[in-house]
Amino acid sequence: MVAPPTAAAARRAAGRTPGMAGMARIDGPRRPGVIARLAYWHSRRTLGRVVTPVKIHAHHPRLLRGVGAMHMAQEAARSVPAALKSLACIRAAMRIGCPF
């Protein structure tokens, strides 16, 4: 007797359906504010393009400021050498399949 598929198995199978993207696509705001434009500029400068998380965070300016403050605090922390932080960031991105 075969057990019915679990909800998690159904979600995994749905992601493999031909013609379907693995995740929903969300565009950035139509008229980004000053903080969002600053974040877009910083993303283009550091990564060469405006990445999706920045576009999504730009929908909510307070969230964008909070995420920006968190990233600035992480970059400013001196308890771990900068080279080790970069290595850990790259390793974490590889493990979760992050494209950048």
Wavefront OBJ file of the C-alpha trace (Angstrom):
o trace
v 0.000 0.000 0.000
v 1.352 3.411 -0.995
v 1.021 6.257 1.481
v -0.529 9.504 0.192
v 2.036 12.223 -0.531
v 2.731 14.721 2.194
v 2.220 18.442 1.729
v 5.983 18.971 1.505
v 6.270 16.324 -1.228
v 3.460 17.995 -3.158
v 5.252 21.376 -2.940
v 8.502 19.819 -4.165
v 6.722 18.123 -7.067
v 4.961 21.367 -8.006
v 8.324 23.085 -8.328
v 9.422 20.475 -10.886
v 6.417 20.883 -13.150
v 7.577 21.774 -16.690
v 6.973 25.400 -17.546
v 6.678 26.541 -13.932
v 9.263 28.690 -12.229
v 10.585 27.544 -8.861
v 9.453 30.731 -7.147
v 7.146 33.661 -7.688
v 8.589 36.742 -9.351
v 7.955 40.090 -7.724
v 8.855 43.327 -9.448
v 10.209 46.316 -7.585
v 8.008 49.292 -6.805
v 6.975 51.401 -9.796
v 8.155 54.630 -8.179
v 10.945 53.818 -5.728
v 11.615 56.341 -3.004
v 14.909 57.973 -2.103
v 16.004 55.138 0.210
v 15.149 52.510 -2.425
v 17.067 54.395 -5.128
v 20.062 54.599 -2.794
v 19.821 50.851 -2.161
v 19.527 50.210 -5.916
v 22.653 52.311 -6.527
v 24.574 50.428 -3.822
v 23.460 47.061 -5.213
v 24.540 48.031 -8.736
v 27.863 49.307 -7.446
v 28.713 46.248 -5.361
v 27.092 43.412 -7.348
v 26.742 44.851 -10.843
v 22.930 44.684 -10.838
v 19.944 45.326 -8.611
v 19.251 42.000 -6.930
v 15.743 40.699 -6.246
v 15.873 40.919 -2.426
v 16.576 44.657 -2.672
v 13.631 45.102 -5.039
v 11.337 43.197 -2.681
v 12.516 45.094 0.402
v 11.982 48.370 -1.481
v 8.218 47.827 -1.297
v 8.409 48.652 2.418
v 10.816 51.537 3.196
v 11.077 50.795 6.922
v 11.942 47.172 6.198
v 14.534 48.305 3.642
v 16.129 50.617 6.211
v 16.154 47.842 8.819
v 17.742 45.315 6.481
v 20.285 47.943 5.402
v 21.149 48.706 9.017
v 21.577 44.993 9.735
v 23.940 44.571 6.769
v 25.942 47.645 7.758
v 26.275 46.337 11.315
v 27.444 42.954 10.054
v 30.038 44.588 7.810
v 31.241 46.834 10.648
v 31.643 43.977 13.153
v 35.308 43.299 13.891
v 35.066 40.110 15.988
v 35.831 37.985 12.900
v 38.387 38.813 10.188
v 36.910 40.206 6.955
v 38.349 37.336 4.881
v 36.622 34.780 7.103
v 33.318 36.680 6.856
v 33.580 36.645 3.053
v 34.376 32.943 3.040
v 31.420 32.184 5.325
v 29.111 34.281 3.131
v 30.195 32.438 -0.015
v 29.846 29.042 1.672
v 26.366 29.858 2.977
v 25.295 31.058 -0.470
v 26.580 27.843 -2.038
v 24.732 25.678 0.466
v 21.373 27.319 -0.122
v 21.806 27.724 -3.879
v 21.978 31.501 -3.866
v 22.997 32.805 -7.306
v 25.021 35.780 -6.082
l 1 2 3 4 5 6 7 8 9 10 11 12 13 14 15 16 17 18 19 20 21 22 23 24 25 26 27 28 29 30 31 32 33 34 35 36 37 38 39 40 41 42 43 44 45 46 47 48 49 50 51 52 53 54 55 56 57 58 59 60 61 62 63 64 65 66 67 68 69 70 71 72 73 74 75 76 77 78 79 80 81 82 83 84 85 86 87 88 89 90 91 92 93 94 95 96 97 98 99 100
